[in-house]
Amino acid sequence: MILDEPTSGLDPFSRDEITDLFGMLKGSGVAIFFSTHIISDIEKCADNIVYIREGKIILSDTKQNFCSKLGENGETTEQIILRLEKEARDDKKADL
């Protein structure tokens, strides 16, 4: 399955139900690829993360390796992604 922002705009209950469904599908061997800006969905569902910025793959790895390679001082996945996005924004501002 390939999905773009599958939980965007859903209420918390519905988001929880759909991410539970993803877990059931994953358990039965279905591969699910989805893009999202909702980092808690990544925390709950992802086995692997492909982090893309400006159309370029920055890192594609297991969630555990993603955190160990890009994390600092025990950061969570959410903290890592927020920091990376903030750094990218700051780099863009510096280039102007």
PDB file with one MODEL, atoms N, CA, C and O in Angstrom:
MODEL        1
ATOM      1  N   MET A   1       0.837  -1.171   0.000  1.00  0.00           N
ATOM      2  CA  MET A   1       0.000   0.000   0.000  1.00  0.00           C
ATOM      3  C   MET A   1       0.887   1.241   0.000  1.00  0.00           C
ATOM      4  O   MET A   1       1.891   1.291   0.710  1.00  0.00           O
ATOM      5  N   ILE A   2       0.519   2.224  -0.785  1.00  0.00           N
ATOM      6  CA  ILE A   2       1.205   3.507  -0.800  1.00  0.00           C
ATOM      7  C   ILE A   2       0.173   4.577  -0.473  1.00  0.00           C
ATOM      8  O   ILE A   2      -0.834   4.713  -1.167  1.00  0.00           O
ATOM      9  N   LEU A   3       0.432   5.334   0.587  1.00  0.00           N
ATOM     10  CA  LEU A   3      -0.537   6.315   1.076  1.00  0.00           C
ATOM     11  C   LEU A   3       0.146   7.657   1.325  1.00  0.00           C
ATOM     12  O   LEU A   3       1.286   7.707   1.788  1.00  0.00           O
ATOM     13  N   ASP A   4      -0.554   8.732   1.017  1.00  0.00           N
ATOM     14  CA  ASP A   4      -0.043  10.076   1.261  1.00  0.00           C
ATOM     15  C   ASP A   4      -0.849  10.710   2.389  1.00  0.00           C
ATOM     16  O   ASP A   4      -2.048  10.954   2.247  1.00  0.00           O
ATOM     17  N   GLU A   5      -0.190  10.971   3.495  1.00  0.00           N
ATOM     18  CA  GLU A   5      -0.828  11.600   4.660  1.00  0.00           C
ATOM     19  C   GLU A   5      -2.139  10.896   5.045  1.00  0.00           C
ATOM     20  O   GLU A   5      -3.182  11.546   5.119  1.00  0.00           O
ATOM     21  N   PRO A   6      -2.102   9.579   5.290  1.00  0.00           N
ATOM     22  CA  PRO A   6      -3.341   8.833   5.532  1.00  0.00           C
ATOM     23  C   PRO A   6      -4.109   9.209   6.787  1.00  0.00           C
ATOM     24  O   PRO A   6      -5.303   8.927   6.882  1.00  0.00           O
ATOM     25  N   THR A   7      -3.450   9.837   7.750  1.00  0.00           N
ATOM     26  CA  THR A   7      -4.150  10.179   8.994  1.00  0.00           C
ATOM     27  C   THR A   7      -4.367  11.673   9.154  1.00  0.00           C
ATOM     28  O   THR A   7      -4.910  12.115  10.167  1.00  0.00           O
ATOM     29  N   SER A   8      -3.954  12.452   8.174  1.00  0.00           N
ATOM     30  CA  SER A   8      -4.110  13.900   8.240  1.00  0.00           C
ATOM     31  C   SER A   8      -5.589  14.267   8.276  1.00  0.00           C
ATOM     32  O   SER A   8      -6.378  13.784   7.464  1.00  0.00           O
ATOM     33  N   GLY A   9      -5.952  15.113   9.212  1.00  0.00           N
ATOM     34  CA  GLY A   9      -7.322  15.586   9.319  1.00  0.00           C
ATOM     35  C   GLY A   9      -8.255  14.672  10.099  1.00  0.00           C
ATOM     36  O   GLY A   9      -9.427  14.995  10.292  1.00  0.00           O
ATOM     37  N   LEU A  10      -7.739  13.535  10.545  1.00  0.00           N
ATOM     38  CA  LEU A  10      -8.577  12.621  11.325  1.00  0.00           C
ATOM     39  C   LEU A  10      -8.564  13.003  12.801  1.00  0.00           C
ATOM     40  O   LEU A  10      -7.591  13.565  13.303  1.00  0.00           O
ATOM     41  N   ASP A  11      -9.646  12.694  13.477  1.00  0.00           N
ATOM     42  CA  ASP A  11      -9.677  12.903  14.924  1.00  0.00           C
ATOM     43  C   ASP A  11      -8.761  11.863  15.581  1.00  0.00           C
ATOM     44  O   ASP A  11      -8.452  10.845  14.961  1.00  0.00           O
ATOM     45  N   PRO A  12      -8.324  12.099  16.814  1.00  0.00           N
ATOM     46  CA  PRO A  12      -7.377  11.185  17.477  1.00  0.00           C
ATOM     47  C   PRO A  12      -7.860   9.741  17.534  1.00  0.00           C
ATOM     48  O   PRO A  12      -7.056   8.825  17.362  1.00  0.00           O
ATOM     49  N   PHE A  13      -9.149   9.512  17.771  1.00  0.00           N
ATOM     50  CA  PHE A  13      -9.670   8.150  17.838  1.00  0.00           C
ATOM     51  C   PHE A  13      -9.521   7.446  16.490  1.00  0.00           C
ATOM     52  O   PHE A  13      -9.051   6.310  16.425  1.00  0.00           O
ATOM     53  N   SER A  14      -9.919   8.121  15.427  1.00  0.00           N
ATOM     54  CA  SER A  14      -9.829   7.528  14.085  1.00  0.00           C
ATOM     55  C   SER A  14      -8.376   7.305  13.677  1.00  0.00           C
ATOM     56  O   SER A  14      -8.051   6.302  13.041  1.00  0.00           O
ATOM     57  N   ARG A  15      -7.504   8.245  14.046  1.00  0.00           N
ATOM     58  CA  ARG A  15      -6.083   8.082  13.744  1.00  0.00           C
ATOM     59  C   ARG A  15      -5.524   6.856  14.445  1.00  0.00           C
ATOM     60  O   ARG A  15      -4.740   6.108  13.863  1.00  0.00           O
ATOM     61  N   ASP A  16      -5.923   6.650  15.687  1.00  0.00           N
ATOM     62  CA  ASP A  16      -5.474   5.485  16.437  1.00  0.00           C
ATOM     63  C   ASP A  16      -5.977   4.200  15.793  1.00  0.00           C
ATOM     64  O   ASP A  16      -5.242   3.217  15.697  1.00  0.00           O
ATOM     65  N   GLU A  17      -7.230   4.211  15.353  1.00  0.00           N
ATOM     66  CA  GLU A  17      -7.786   3.022  14.712  1.00  0.00           C
ATOM     67  C   GLU A  17      -7.070   2.694  13.414  1.00  0.00           C
ATOM     68  O   GLU A  17      -6.783   1.527  13.147  1.00  0.00           O
ATOM     69  N   ILE A  18      -6.774   3.708  12.598  1.00  0.00           N
ATOM     70  CA  ILE A  18      -6.126   3.425  11.319  1.00  0.00           C
ATOM     71  C   ILE A  18      -4.679   2.974  11.514  1.00  0.00           C
ATOM     72  O   ILE A  18      -4.193   2.124  10.767  1.00  0.00           O
ATOM     73  N   THR A  19      -3.986   3.532  12.508  1.00  0.00           N
ATOM     74  CA  THR A  19      -2.619   3.073  12.748  1.00  0.00           C
ATOM     75  C   THR A  19      -2.623   1.655  13.328  1.00  0.00           C
ATOM     76  O   THR A  19      -1.699   0.884  13.073  1.00  0.00           O
ATOM     77  N   ASP A  20      -3.647   1.308  14.100  1.00  0.00           N
ATOM     78  CA  ASP A  20      -3.795  -0.083  14.558  1.00  0.00           C
ATOM     79  C   ASP A  20      -4.027  -1.004  13.368  1.00  0.00           C
ATOM     80  O   ASP A  20      -3.479  -2.105  13.319  1.00  0.00           O
ATOM     81  N   LEU A  21      -4.837  -0.563  12.408  1.00  0.00           N
ATOM     82  CA  LEU A  21      -5.082  -1.342  11.194  1.00  0.00           C
ATOM     83  C   LEU A  21      -3.789  -1.540  10.420  1.00  0.00           C
ATOM     84  O   LEU A  21      -3.531  -2.628   9.904  1.00  0.00           O
ATOM     85  N   PHE A  22      -2.970  -0.485  10.336  1.00  0.00           N
ATOM     86  CA  PHE A  22      -1.674  -0.621   9.673  1.00  0.00           C
ATOM     87  C   PHE A  22      -0.843  -1.712  10.351  1.00  0.00           C
ATOM     88  O   PHE A  22      -0.189  -2.509   9.677  1.00  0.00           O
ATOM     89  N   GLY A  23      -0.870  -1.744  11.671  1.00  0.00           N
ATOM     90  CA  GLY A  23      -0.127  -2.772  12.412  1.00  0.00           C
ATOM     91  C   GLY A  23      -0.619  -4.170  12.093  1.00  0.00           C
ATOM     92  O   GLY A  23       0.178  -5.097  11.944  1.00  0.00           O
ATOM     93  N   MET A  24      -1.948  -4.324  11.987  1.00  0.00           N
ATOM     94  CA  MET A  24      -2.512  -5.643  11.646  1.00  0.00           C
ATOM     95  C   MET A  24      -2.105  -6.040  10.227  1.00  0.00           C
ATOM     96  O   MET A  24      -1.725  -7.187   9.989  1.00  0.00           O
ATOM     97  N   LEU A  25      -2.181  -5.108   9.294  1.00  0.00           N
ATOM     98  CA  LEU A  25      -1.795  -5.402   7.912  1.00  0.00           C
ATOM     99  C   LEU A  25      -0.310  -5.755   7.828  1.00  0.00           C
ATOM    100  O   LEU A  25       0.080  -6.702   7.145  1.00  0.00           O
ATOM    101  N   LYS A  26       0.504  -4.981   8.532  1.00  0.00           N
ATOM    102  CA  LYS A  26       1.942  -5.238   8.561  1.00  0.00           C
ATOM    103  C   LYS A  26       2.214  -6.644   9.106  1.00  0.00           C
ATOM    104  O   LYS A  26       3.073  -7.365   8.597  1.00  0.00           O
ATOM    105  N   GLY A  27       1.475  -7.017  10.139  1.00  0.00           N
ATOM    106  CA  GLY A  27       1.635  -8.342  10.736  1.00  0.00           C
ATOM    107  C   GLY A  27       1.261  -9.474   9.800  1.00  0.00           C
ATOM    108  O   GLY A  27       1.726 -10.601   9.966  1.00  0.00           O
ATOM    109  N   SER A  28       0.419  -9.178   8.815  1.00  0.00           N
ATOM    110  CA  SER A  28       0.035 -10.212   7.851  1.00  0.00           C
ATOM    111  C   SER A  28       0.884 -10.161   6.587  1.00  0.00           C
ATOM    112  O   SER A  28       0.592 -10.847   5.608  1.00  0.00           O
ATOM    113  N   GLY A  29       1.943  -9.339   6.613  1.00  0.00           N
ATOM    114  CA  GLY A  29       2.879  -9.320   5.498  1.00  0.00           C
ATOM    115  C   GLY A  29       2.672  -8.224   4.472  1.00  0.00           C
ATOM    116  O   GLY A  29       3.359  -8.198   3.451  1.00  0.00           O
ATOM    117  N   VAL A  30       1.743  -7.324   4.721  1.00  0.00           N
ATOM    118  CA  VAL A  30       1.497  -6.227   3.788  1.00  0.00           C
ATOM    119  C   VAL A  30       2.525  -5.119   4.049  1.00  0.00           C
ATOM    120  O   VAL A  30       2.715  -4.693   5.188  1.00  0.00           O
ATOM    121  N   ALA A  31       3.179  -4.663   2.984  1.00  0.00           N
ATOM    122  CA  ALA A  31       4.100  -3.536   3.096  1.00  0.00           C
ATOM    123  C   ALA A  31       3.289  -2.250   2.942  1.00  0.00           C
ATOM    124  O   ALA A  31       2.469  -2.129   2.032  1.00  0.00           O
ATOM    125  N   ILE A  32       3.522  -1.309   3.823  1.00  0.00           N
ATOM    126  CA  ILE A  32       2.812  -0.034   3.791  1.00  0.00           C
ATOM    127  C   ILE A  32       3.845   1.079   3.742  1.00  0.00           C
ATOM    128  O   ILE A  32       4.710   1.187   4.611  1.00  0.00           O
ATOM    129  N   PHE A  33       3.740   1.898   2.715  1.00  0.00           N
ATOM    130  CA  PHE A  33       4.601   3.066   2.576  1.00  0.00           C
ATOM    131  C   PHE A  33       3.708   4.280   2.665  1.00  0.00           C
ATOM    132  O   PHE A  33       2.776   4.428   1.875  1.00  0.00           O
ATOM    133  N   PHE A  34       3.986   5.160   3.630  1.00  0.00           N
ATOM    134  CA  PHE A  34       3.193   6.379   3.670  1.00  0.00           C
ATOM    135  C   PHE A  34       4.046   7.579   4.042  1.00  0.00           C
ATOM    136  O   PHE A  34       4.987   7.495   4.831  1.00  0.00           O
ATOM    137  N   SER A  35       3.674   8.700   3.436  1.00  0.00           N
ATOM    138  CA  SER A  35       4.319   9.963   3.783  1.00  0.00           C
ATOM    139  C   SER A  35       3.470  10.618   4.856  1.00  0.00           C
ATOM    140  O   SER A  35       2.243  10.519   4.841  1.00  0.00           O
ATOM    141  N   THR A  36       4.125  11.279   5.777  1.00  0.00           N
ATOM    142  CA  THR A  36       3.378  11.935   6.848  1.00  0.00           C
ATOM    143  C   THR A  36       4.207  13.034   7.491  1.00  0.00           C
ATOM    144  O   THR A  36       5.437  12.999   7.493  1.00  0.00           O
ATOM    145  N   HIS A  37       3.509  13.990   8.025  1.00  0.00           N
ATOM    146  CA  HIS A  37       4.123  15.009   8.859  1.00  0.00           C
ATOM    147  C   HIS A  37       3.726  14.794  10.322  1.00  0.00           C
ATOM    148  O   HIS A  37       4.132  15.556  11.201  1.00  0.00           O
ATOM    149  N   ILE A  38       2.940  13.764  10.571  1.00  0.00           N
ATOM    150  CA  ILE A  38       2.499  13.454  11.924  1.00  0.00           C
ATOM    151  C   ILE A  38       3.491  12.456  12.513  1.00  0.00           C
ATOM    152  O   ILE A  38       3.411  11.251  12.275  1.00  0.00           O
ATOM    153  N   ILE A  39       4.416  12.991  13.278  1.00  0.00           N
ATOM    154  CA  ILE A  39       5.546  12.190  13.736  1.00  0.00           C
ATOM    155  C   ILE A  39       5.116  11.090  14.693  1.00  0.00           C
ATOM    156  O   ILE A  39       5.767  10.047  14.752  1.00  0.00           O
ATOM    157  N   SER A  40       4.042  11.292  15.442  1.00  0.00           N
ATOM    158  CA  SER A  40       3.578  10.227  16.337  1.00  0.00           C
ATOM    159  C   SER A  40       3.158   8.989  15.537  1.00  0.00           C
ATOM    160  O   SER A  40       3.254   7.870  16.040  1.00  0.00           O
ATOM    161  N   ASP A  41       2.693   9.177  14.298  1.00  0.00           N
ATOM    162  CA  ASP A  41       2.371   8.025  13.445  1.00  0.00           C
ATOM    163  C   ASP A  41       3.637   7.257  13.084  1.00  0.00           C
ATOM    164  O   ASP A  41       3.632   6.027  13.025  1.00  0.00           O
ATOM    165  N   ILE A  42       4.717   7.989  12.844  1.00  0.00           N
ATOM    166  CA  ILE A  42       6.006   7.341  12.567  1.00  0.00           C
ATOM    167  C   ILE A  42       6.444   6.555  13.791  1.00  0.00           C
ATOM    168  O   ILE A  42       6.865   5.403  13.685  1.00  0.00           O
ATOM    169  N   GLU A  43       6.340   7.191  14.959  1.00  0.00           N
ATOM    170  CA  GLU A  43       6.727   6.527  16.210  1.00  0.00           C
ATOM    171  C   GLU A  43       5.963   5.221  16.382  1.00  0.00           C
ATOM    172  O   GLU A  43       6.534   4.214  16.800  1.00  0.00           O
ATOM    173  N   LYS A  44       4.670   5.237  16.058  1.00  0.00           N
ATOM    174  CA  LYS A  44       3.819   4.076  16.302  1.00  0.00           C
ATOM    175  C   LYS A  44       3.960   3.000  15.230  1.00  0.00           C
ATOM    176  O   LYS A  44       3.918   1.811  15.546  1.00  0.00           O
ATOM    177  N   CYS A  45       4.124   3.391  13.978  1.00  0.00           N
ATOM    178  CA  CYS A  45       3.984   2.445  12.870  1.00  0.00           C
ATOM    179  C   CYS A  45       5.271   2.034  12.170  1.00  0.00           C
ATOM    180  O   CYS A  45       5.373   0.915  11.667  1.00  0.00           O
ATOM    181  N   ALA A  46       6.234   2.910  12.133  1.00  0.00           N
ATOM    182  CA  ALA A  46       7.365   2.701  11.227  1.00  0.00           C
ATOM    183  C   ALA A  46       8.341   1.638  11.701  1.00  0.00           C
ATOM    184  O   ALA A  46       8.700   1.564  12.876  1.00  0.00           O
ATOM    185  N   ASP A  47       8.753   0.825  10.750  1.00  0.00           N
ATOM    186  CA  ASP A  47       9.913  -0.044  10.945  1.00  0.00           C
ATOM    187  C   ASP A  47      11.130   0.638  10.328  1.00  0.00           C
ATOM    188  O   ASP A  47      12.246   0.535  10.836  1.00  0.00           O
ATOM    189  N   ASN A  48      10.885   1.340   9.217  1.00  0.00           N
ATOM    190  CA  ASN A  48      11.935   2.037   8.476  1.00  0.00           C
ATOM    191  C   ASN A  48      11.495   3.468   8.224  1.00  0.00           C
ATOM    192  O   ASN A  48      10.305   3.763   8.111  1.00  0.00           O
ATOM    193  N   ILE A  49      12.483   4.352   8.138  1.00  0.00           N
ATOM    194  CA  ILE A  49      12.220   5.761   7.853  1.00  0.00           C
ATOM    195  C   ILE A  49      13.063   6.165   6.650  1.00  0.00           C
ATOM    196  O   ILE A  49      14.260   5.885   6.583  1.00  0.00           O
ATOM    197  N   VAL A  50      12.409   6.828   5.706  1.00  0.00           N
ATOM    198  CA  VAL A  50      13.114   7.474   4.606  1.00  0.00           C
ATOM    199  C   VAL A  50      12.892   8.968   4.819  1.00  0.00           C
ATOM    200  O   VAL A  50      11.781   9.471   4.657  1.00  0.00           O
ATOM    201  N   TYR A  51      13.952   9.663   5.181  1.00  0.00           N
ATOM    202  CA  TYR A  51      13.858  11.098   5.458  1.00  0.00           C
ATOM    203  C   TYR A  51      14.277  11.840   4.199  1.00  0.00           C
ATOM    204  O   TYR A  51      15.418  11.730   3.751  1.00  0.00           O
ATOM    205  N   ILE A  52      13.339  12.598   3.631  1.00  0.00           N
ATOM    206  CA  ILE A  52      13.557  13.303   2.370  1.00  0.00           C
ATOM    207  C   ILE A  52      13.450  14.798   2.619  1.00  0.00           C
ATOM    208  O   ILE A  52      12.522  15.269   3.275  1.00  0.00           O
ATOM    209  N   ARG A  53      14.407  15.531   2.088  1.00  0.00           N
ATOM    210  CA  ARG A  53      14.367  16.993   2.178  1.00  0.00           C
ATOM    211  C   ARG A  53      14.680  17.556   0.798  1.00  0.00           C
ATOM    212  O   ARG A  53      15.700  17.226   0.194  1.00  0.00           O
ATOM    213  N   GLU A  54      13.787  18.408   0.312  1.00  0.00           N
ATOM    214  CA  GLU A  54      13.933  19.050  -0.990  1.00  0.00           C
ATOM    215  C   GLU A  54      14.186  18.013  -2.095  1.00  0.00           C
ATOM    216  O   GLU A  54      15.013  18.220  -2.983  1.00  0.00           O
ATOM    217  N   GLY A  55      13.459  16.902  -2.017  1.00  0.00           N
ATOM    218  CA  GLY A  55      13.545  15.873  -3.048  1.00  0.00           C
ATOM    219  C   GLY A  55      14.754  14.963  -2.965  1.00  0.00           C
ATOM    220  O   GLY A  55      14.942  14.107  -3.830  1.00  0.00           O
ATOM    221  N   LYS A  56      15.575  15.132  -1.946  1.00  0.00           N
ATOM    222  CA  LYS A  56      16.778  14.306  -1.797  1.00  0.00           C
ATOM    223  C   LYS A  56      16.650  13.435  -0.553  1.00  0.00           C
ATOM    224  O   LYS A  56      16.235  13.901   0.507  1.00  0.00           O
ATOM    225  N   ILE A  57      17.012  12.173  -0.698  1.00  0.00           N
ATOM    226  CA  ILE A  57      16.998  11.269   0.449  1.00  0.00           C
ATOM    227  C   ILE A  57      18.191  11.598   1.336  1.00  0.00           C
ATOM    228  O   ILE A  57      19.345  11.495   0.920  1.00  0.00           O
ATOM    229  N   ILE A  58      17.887  11.995   2.559  1.00  0.00           N
ATOM    230  CA  ILE A  58      18.925  12.305   3.542  1.00  0.00           C
ATOM    231  C   ILE A  58      19.391  11.020   4.221  1.00  0.00           C
ATOM    232  O   ILE A  58      20.589  10.812   4.416  1.00  0.00           O
ATOM    233  N   LEU A  59      18.436  10.160   4.580  1.00  0.00           N
ATOM    234  CA  LEU A  59      18.771   8.877   5.199  1.00  0.00           C
ATOM    235  C   LEU A  59      17.598   7.930   5.027  1.00  0.00           C
ATOM    236  O   LEU A  59      16.443   8.316   5.213  1.00  0.00           O
ATOM    237  N   SER A  60      17.894   6.706   4.677  1.00  0.00           N
ATOM    238  CA  SER A  60      16.902   5.635   4.599  1.00  0.00           C
ATOM    239  C   SER A  60      17.435   4.475   5.421  1.00  0.00           C
ATOM    240  O   SER A  60      18.447   3.867   5.073  1.00  0.00           O
ATOM    241  N   ASP A  61      16.745   4.173   6.518  1.00  0.00           N
ATOM    242  CA  ASP A  61      17.260   3.144   7.429  1.00  0.00           C
ATOM    243  C   ASP A  61      16.140   2.678   8.354  1.00  0.00           C
ATOM    244  O   ASP A  61      15.025   3.197   8.306  1.00  0.00           O
ATOM    245  N   THR A  62      16.446   1.705   9.184  1.00  0.00           N
ATOM    246  CA  THR A  62      15.482   1.290  10.193  1.00  0.00           C
ATOM    247  C   THR A  62      15.257   2.458  11.149  1.00  0.00           C
ATOM    248  O   THR A  62      16.105   3.343  11.269  1.00  0.00           O
ATOM    249  N   LYS A  63      14.115   2.457  11.824  1.00  0.00           N
ATOM    250  CA  LYS A  63      13.834   3.533  12.773  1.00  0.00           C
ATOM    251  C   LYS A  63      14.919   3.588  13.853  1.00  0.00           C
ATOM    252  O   LYS A  63      15.348   4.669  14.257  1.00  0.00           O
ATOM    253  N   GLN A  64      15.350   2.432  14.309  1.00  0.00           N
ATOM    254  CA  GLN A  64      16.377   2.387  15.354  1.00  0.00           C
ATOM    255  C   GLN A  64      17.691   2.995  14.851  1.00  0.00           C
ATOM    256  O   GLN A  64      18.311   3.797  15.548  1.00  0.00           O
ATOM    257  N   ASN A  65      18.113   2.612  13.642  1.00  0.00           N
ATOM    258  CA  ASN A  65      19.354   3.167  13.097  1.00  0.00           C
ATOM    259  C   ASN A  65      19.224   4.650  12.786  1.00  0.00           C
ATOM    260  O   ASN A  65      20.169   5.415  12.981  1.00  0.00           O
ATOM    261  N   PHE A  66      18.053   5.059  12.301  1.00  0.00           N
ATOM    262  CA  PHE A  66      17.793   6.475  12.041  1.00  0.00           C
ATOM    263  C   PHE A  66      18.056   7.282  13.311  1.00  0.00           C
ATOM    264  O   PHE A  66      18.750   8.298  13.286  1.00  0.00           O
ATOM    265  N   CYS A  67      17.492   6.810  14.414  1.00  0.00           N
ATOM    266  CA  CYS A  67      17.645   7.522  15.691  1.00  0.00           C
ATOM    267  C   CYS A  67      19.085   7.499  16.177  1.00  0.00           C
ATOM    268  O   CYS A  67      19.576   8.498  16.702  1.00  0.00           O
ATOM    269  N   SER A  68      19.766   6.372  16.010  1.00  0.00           N
ATOM    270  CA  SER A  68      21.141   6.306  16.509  1.00  0.00           C
ATOM    271  C   SER A  68      22.099   7.096  15.622  1.00  0.00           C
ATOM    272  O   SER A  68      23.088   7.634  16.120  1.00  0.00           O
ATOM    273  N   LYS A  69      21.828   7.180  14.313  1.00  0.00           N
ATOM    274  CA  LYS A  69      22.714   7.917  13.412  1.00  0.00           C
ATOM    275  C   LYS A  69      22.490   9.422  13.465  1.00  0.00           C
ATOM    276  O   LYS A  69      23.451  10.188  13.389  1.00  0.00           O
ATOM    277  N   LEU A  70      21.247   9.858  13.594  1.00  0.00           N
ATOM    278  CA  LEU A  70      20.940  11.287  13.529  1.00  0.00           C
ATOM    279  C   LEU A  70      20.598  11.904  14.883  1.00  0.00           C
ATOM    280  O   LEU A  70      20.555  13.127  15.017  1.00  0.00           O
ATOM    281  N   GLY A  71      20.357  11.065  15.876  1.00  0.00           N
ATOM    282  CA  GLY A  71      19.963  11.574  17.184  1.00  0.00           C
ATOM    283  C   GLY A  71      21.129  12.086  17.996  1.00  0.00           C
ATOM    284  O   GLY A  71      22.271  11.658  17.829  1.00  0.00           O
ATOM    285  N   GLU A  72      20.815  13.004  18.868  1.00  0.00           N
ATOM    286  CA  GLU A  72      21.803  13.570  19.791  1.00  0.00           C
ATOM    287  C   GLU A  72      21.245  13.493  21.201  1.00  0.00           C
ATOM    288  O   GLU A  72      20.096  13.868  21.436  1.00  0.00           O
ATOM    289  N   ASN A  73      22.043  13.012  22.137  1.00  0.00           N
ATOM    290  CA  ASN A  73      21.675  13.008  23.552  1.00  0.00           C
ATOM    291  C   ASN A  73      20.332  12.344  23.832  1.00  0.00           C
ATOM    292  O   ASN A  73      19.525  12.881  24.591  1.00  0.00           O
ATOM    293  N   GLY A  74      20.082  11.183  23.230  1.00  0.00           N
ATOM    294  CA  GLY A  74      18.869  10.433  23.525  1.00  0.00           C
ATOM    295  C   GLY A  74      17.591  11.037  22.975  1.00  0.00           C
ATOM    296  O   GLY A  74      16.516  10.800  23.526  1.00  0.00           O
ATOM    297  N   GLU A  75      17.682  11.817  21.895  1.00  0.00           N
ATOM    298  CA  GLU A  75      16.495  12.428  21.309  1.00  0.00           C
ATOM    299  C   GLU A  75      15.512  11.368  20.814  1.00  0.00           C
ATOM    300  O   GLU A  75      15.911  10.286  20.384  1.00  0.00           O
ATOM    301  N   THR A  76      14.240  11.691  20.883  1.00  0.00           N
ATOM    302  CA  THR A  76      13.200  10.841  20.293  1.00  0.00           C
ATOM    303  C   THR A  76      13.178  11.084  18.783  1.00  0.00           C
ATOM    304  O   THR A  76      13.796  12.026  18.288  1.00  0.00           O
ATOM    305  N   THR A  77      12.463  10.231  18.066  1.00  0.00           N
ATOM    306  CA  THR A  77      12.303  10.417  16.622  1.00  0.00           C
ATOM    307  C   THR A  77      11.733  11.798  16.334  1.00  0.00           C
ATOM    308  O   THR A  77      12.198  12.491  15.429  1.00  0.00           O
ATOM    309  N   GLU A  78      10.734  12.195  17.097  1.00  0.00           N
ATOM    310  CA  GLU A  78      10.122  13.501  16.896  1.00  0.00           C
ATOM    311  C   GLU A  78      11.125  14.628  17.108  1.00  0.00           C
ATOM    312  O   GLU A  78      11.172  15.565  16.310  1.00  0.00           O
ATOM    313  N   GLN A  79      11.908  14.559  18.141  1.00  0.00           N
ATOM    314  CA  GLN A  79      12.897  15.597  18.416  1.00  0.00           C
ATOM    315  C   GLN A  79      13.946  15.667  17.311  1.00  0.00           C
ATOM    316  O   GLN A  79      14.377  16.754  16.927  1.00  0.00           O
ATOM    317  N   ILE A  80      14.353  14.515  16.805  1.00  0.00           N
ATOM    318  CA  ILE A  80      15.342  14.482  15.722  1.00  0.00           C
ATOM    319  C   ILE A  80      14.789  15.168  14.481  1.00  0.00           C
ATOM    320  O   ILE A  80      15.449  16.028  13.897  1.00  0.00           O
ATOM    321  N   ILE A  81      13.580  14.791  14.077  1.00  0.00           N
ATOM    322  CA  ILE A  81      12.990  15.349  12.862  1.00  0.00           C
ATOM    323  C   ILE A  81      12.751  16.846  13.019  1.00  0.00           C
ATOM    324  O   ILE A  81      13.016  17.609  12.091  1.00  0.00           O
ATOM    325  N   LEU A  82      12.264  17.271  14.157  1.00  0.00           N
ATOM    326  CA  LEU A  82      12.060  18.701  14.387  1.00  0.00           C
ATOM    327  C   LEU A  82      13.380  19.468  14.323  1.00  0.00           C
ATOM    328  O   LEU A  82      13.441  20.552  13.744  1.00  0.00           O
ATOM    329  N   ARG A  83      14.420  18.914  14.909  1.00  0.00           N
ATOM    330  CA  ARG A  83      15.736  19.571  14.874  1.00  0.00           C
ATOM    331  C   ARG A  83      16.258  19.650  13.445  1.00  0.00           C
ATOM    332  O   ARG A  83      16.761  20.693  13.027  1.00  0.00           O
ATOM    333  N   LEU A  84      16.143  18.555  12.690  1.00  0.00           N
ATOM    334  CA  LEU A  84      16.620  18.542  11.309  1.00  0.00           C
ATOM    335  C   LEU A  84      15.874  19.556  10.446  1.00  0.00           C
ATOM    336  O   LEU A  84      16.475  20.242   9.619  1.00  0.00           O
ATOM    337  N   GLU A  85      14.573  19.643  10.643  1.00  0.00           N
ATOM    338  CA  GLU A  85      13.779  20.601   9.870  1.00  0.00           C
ATOM    339  C   GLU A  85      14.131  22.039  10.250  1.00  0.00           C
ATOM    340  O   GLU A  85      14.188  22.917   9.388  1.00  0.00           O
ATOM    341  N   LYS A  86      14.363  22.274  11.531  1.00  0.00           N
ATOM    342  CA  LYS A  86      14.743  23.615  11.981  1.00  0.00           C
ATOM    343  C   LYS A  86      16.113  23.991  11.417  1.00  0.00           C
ATOM    344  O   LYS A  86      16.317  25.124  10.980  1.00  0.00           O
ATOM    345  N   GLU A  87      17.054  23.040  11.427  1.00  0.00           N
ATOM    346  CA  GLU A  87      18.375  23.291  10.863  1.00  0.00           C
ATOM    347  C   GLU A  87      18.276  23.612   9.375  1.00  0.00           C
ATOM    348  O   GLU A  87      18.954  24.519   8.893  1.00  0.00           O
ATOM    349  N   ALA A  88      17.443  22.882   8.647  1.00  0.00           N
ATOM    350  CA  ALA A  88      17.264  23.116   7.208  1.00  0.00           C
ATOM    351  C   ALA A  88      16.687  24.508   6.971  1.00  0.00           C
ATOM    352  O   ALA A  88      17.130  25.217   6.067  1.00  0.00           O
ATOM    353  N   ARG A  89      15.704  24.901   7.774  1.00  0.00           N
ATOM    354  CA  ARG A  89      15.101  26.228   7.658  1.00  0.00           C
ATOM    355  C   ARG A  89      16.140  27.310   7.938  1.00  0.00           C
ATOM    356  O   ARG A  89      16.213  28.308   7.221  1.00  0.00           O
ATOM    357  N   ASP A  90      16.942  27.109   8.983  1.00  0.00           N
ATOM    358  CA  ASP A  90      17.964  28.085   9.336  1.00  0.00           C
ATOM    359  C   ASP A  90      19.029  28.189   8.241  1.00  0.00           C
ATOM    360  O   ASP A  90      19.524  29.280   7.956  1.00  0.00           O
ATOM    361  N   ASP A  91      19.383  27.048   7.624  1.00  0.00           N
ATOM    362  CA  ASP A  91      20.352  27.046   6.522  1.00  0.00           C
ATOM    363  C   ASP A  91      19.822  27.834   5.333  1.00  0.00           C
ATOM    364  O   ASP A  91      20.564  28.577   4.689  1.00  0.00           O
ATOM    365  N   LYS A  92      18.519  27.666   5.042  1.00  0.00           N
ATOM    366  CA  LYS A  92      17.903  28.410   3.938  1.00  0.00           C
ATOM    367  C   LYS A  92      17.934  29.913   4.209  1.00  0.00           C
ATOM    368  O   LYS A  92      18.227  30.706   3.314  1.00  0.00           O
ATOM    369  N   LYS A  93      17.630  30.298   5.450  1.00  0.00           N
ATOM    370  CA  LYS A  93      17.655  31.719   5.810  1.00  0.00           C
ATOM    371  C   LYS A  93      19.057  32.294   5.660  1.00  0.00           C
ATOM    372  O   LYS A  93      19.228  33.427   5.211  1.00  0.00           O
ATOM    373  N   ALA A  94      20.067  31.497   6.042  1.00  0.00           N
ATOM    374  CA  ALA A  94      21.464  31.960   5.953  1.00  0.00           C
ATOM    375  C   ALA A  94      21.890  32.137   4.498  1.00  0.00           C
ATOM    376  O   ALA A  94      22.734  32.981   4.197  1.00  0.00           O
ATOM    377  N   ASP A  95      21.309  31.345   3.594  1.00  0.00           N
ATOM    378  CA  ASP A  95      21.672  31.438   2.171  1.00  0.00           C
ATOM    379  C   ASP A  95      21.072  32.665   1.505  1.00  0.00           C
ATOM    380  O   ASP A  95      21.534  33.076   0.440  1.00  0.00           O
ATOM    381  N   LEU A  96      20.044  33.261   2.119  1.00  0.00           N
ATOM    382  CA  LEU A  96      19.388  34.419   1.498  1.00  0.00           C
ATOM    383  C   LEU A  96      20.207  35.635   1.616  1.00  0.00           C
ATOM    384  O   LEU A  96      19.803  36.699   1.147  1.00  0.00           O
TER     385      LEU A  96
ENDMDL
END
